[in-house]
Amino acid sequence: MKRFVHWMMATMLMLAAGLAANVADAGEVLLGPGDVVKASVYGSPDLSLETRVSESGGMTFPLLGNVQVGGLSVQQAEKKIGGLLEKGGYLKKAQVNLLVTTLASQQVSVLGQVNRPGRYPIDGTRKVLDLLALAGGIGVDGGDMVTLVRNRNGSVSRETIDVVDIVRKGELNRDYEVAGGDIIFVERAPRAYITGEVNHPGAFRLERAMTVQQAVSAGGGLTPRGTQRGLRIVRRGADGTMQTIDAKTDDLVQTDDVITVRESWF
């Protein structure tokens, strides 16, 4: 049942991401190292070529040699090359067309508990939900919180995003835009443990605001010898020491708690 619920949440996430992608403003692709560009000039087939942008941001163009296009949009690069052709006296009116055939520089890494981890190219305005959808959505073992690591002008920042809450509330404006070089990481869902007189002792996925009673249910319920009296939780405190707590069924479970269900003597 929990797998089905999580699958439903992943499906909602992908649908929301698709909606976000459809309504996003079309942004300009910025050229960068590794991008492969096919160039042509109207009326001058001898100037056509396919070339790769170098690590320094330059591309080799007939008659002009190395032209710096790194950090320029496709439209800006077309205008720059056309202007250089006209300024050099090669053409009176240069109509340059650039087509990016491989977008290597503008890629985002999607890692962790997703169905298809990897690097994904971005073309235009894209957000975290869009990239999670491209990666097949959050896997069954994935948590609700997603970490976004961004590098802007040498400054690295880290954002924690509650993607499930965004989808549930339909607040897509809380999503974050991504750019080439960003990293999206989906951590494993938090776990807790139950032992003793339950039918399926062991680790279980910790849901939001989960109570001890719900944890017992996640463990398959009580065995015929089990009792809800005398429940105990072993929990690591803020100082790192282990604490043993007498628990009630409506107490909230925390990450890495170990719940012990005792045997009934009556």
N, C-alpha and C positions, 0 to 999 in steps of 0.2 A: 504493500500500500504506500509506504514512504517513497519507494522508488518511483511509483506512478505519480505521486504528488510532485516530486522533484522534477520528473520528466515534464509535467505540465508547466512548471515554473520556467524550465529551460525553453519550452516552446513559446511561452508568452514573451520571454526575453528576446527570442529571435524575431517574433512578429513585431515587437516594439522597435527593434533595431532596424528592421526593414522599413517601418514607417519613418523613423528618424532619418534614414538615408534618403527616402523619397522627398522629404520636405526640406532637407538641407540645401543651403545655397550652393550652387556649383562654384567651387573655388578653382583658382589657377594652379596647375602643377608647376612647382619650382624645379628646375633642372639641377642635377647634382652628379657627383662622381659615380660612374658605373652605368648611368642611363644610356640607352642606345637610341639614337635619333635618326630618322630617315628624312633627308632634306631634299627639296626640289625648288626650282626657280621657274616660274611661268615663262615659257618661250625659250628656255635655255636648258635643254635636256642634258647637255654636257656638264652641267653644274650639279646634277643629282648625285647623291651618295648616301650611304648609311654609315654612321660613325658612332663611336662611344665617347662620352664625356670623360675626360681624364680626371685623375685624383686632384689636380689643381683647378678643375672646373673649366678647362678649355676643350674646344672641339676643333678639329681640323676641317677647314672649308676651302674648296678650290679657289685659287687666285688670291685668297686672303691669308692662308696659313692658319695659325692658331687664333681662335676667337674665344674670348672669355664669356661663357654663358652660365656658369655656376651661380645659383641663387636668383636667376632670372626666370620669369614665367615664359612659357612657350611663345606667347604673343610678343613679349619684350625682346626675346632672342631673335624672333623673325624680323622685328623692326630694326634691331641692331645690325644684323647681317645685311639686310637690305640697304640700310644707310651706308655701310662700309662699301658695298658694291657700287653704289651711286657716287660716293665721295671719291672712290678710286678711279672713276671714269670707265668702269667696266660695263655698266648698264645705265641707261637714262632713267628707267623706272623699274625697280627690282621688286617683284612680288614673290616673297619667299614663304615657303610652307614647310613647317617642321612637324613631324609626326613621331611621338615617343612610342617606340615599339617594345622597349623593355624599361620598366620603371624600377631601377635597382636602388636608387638613393632614398626614395620616399617609401620606406617600409617600416612597419611596426611589428615588433615581436610579441606574440601572444603565447604565454607559457603557463605551465601548471595544470590544474584540473579542468582542461577543456577537451573537447572530443577530437579536435585536429590542431594540436599545437604547431606553431611554425611562424614564419615571417610572411607578412601580407602587405602588398603594395597599397598605397592610398592615392586616390586621384580626386582632388578637390577636398571639400570639407567632410571629414569623417569623425565620428565620436566613438567612445569606448563600446557602446552597445553595438555599433556597426561592426567593429572588429571582432567582438565576441560571437556575433552571428556568423561572420566569415569562418571563424574557427569551430563552427558546429555547435556553439552554445556551451554552457557550463556542464561538465560531466556529472554523473550521479554522485561521485564522491566530493564534488566541489562545494566550497562554502559560498555564502551570500556576499561576502566582502571581497572586493577586487582592489588590488594595488596598482596604481599607475605611476610609473617613474618617467619623468620628463627632463630633457636636457635642453635648456634654452640659453643660448649664448654663453655656454660654459657653466651655467648655474643649474645644478641638479635639484629637482624637487620631487616630493613623494606625496601622492594623494590616495586616501582610502575612500572607496566608493561603495555604497550599499546598493548594488544594482537591483536586487530583488525588491527593495523598498521603492526604488524609482519606478519599476514596472508596475508594482501593485497600486501605487498612487497615481500612475500616469504622469509623473512630473519629469518629463523628458528634458526640461530646461536645466535640470540638475546634472545632466550628463556632461562629460568633459570632451573637448576637442583633442584630437591627437595629431602628431606630426611625425615625420620620418625620424627614426632613431628612438622613439618612445618604446617603453616596455610595459605590457599589461600582464599581470601575474594573478592567477586565481589559485588561492591556497586551498588545501584540503579542509573539508568541513571539520569543525571542532568535534572532539570525541569525549565521551565519558565511559565509565565501565561499571558493570554490575556483576556481582558474584553471590554465591550462596544458593538459597532455595528458590531459584527461578528456572524456568524451562530452557532458556537460551542464555546462559551466562557469557560475558565477554564484552567487547567494545560495541558501542552503538553511537549513531549520529546524534549529536546534541542539537535539538531544535530550539528555536527562540522561546524564551520564557518557559522552558520545560520543567515540570515538577517531578518530584520523586515518584509520585504515583504513575506519571506517564513513562518514567524511566523503567519502572517495574513492568509496565505493559510492553515497552520496547524489548525487554528481556524475555518476552513470551509469557509473562504472568507468573504467579506463584505456583510452585509444585504443591502436591497434596500435603506436604509437610511444612510448607512455608507459612510465614505470618508477617503481617505488616507492623506488628509490635516489635519495638527494639531495633528499628532500622538504624544503620550507622553509615556515616560518610567519612571517608578519609580524604582530606583536602590539603593542598599545599598552601600555606599562608603567604602573606606579602613578604615576609622575611625569609621564605624558602623552607621553613620547617613544616613538617607534616602534623596535621591536627585531626583528631577524631571527634566527630560531631554527632550527637544524638539527633536523628532526623525525623521530621514529620512528613506525611504524604504530600502536603501542599508546599513544602519547601522547594525553592528553585535550585536546580542542578547547575553547577559550574563546570567549565572545561577541565578535563582530566580528573574529575571526581571519581572515587571508587566507592560504590554503594554496596553494602553488604546486607543481604536479606537473611534473617535468622530462621532456624528451625523452630517450629512450635512444639512446646512440651505438653500440650493438651490436645 
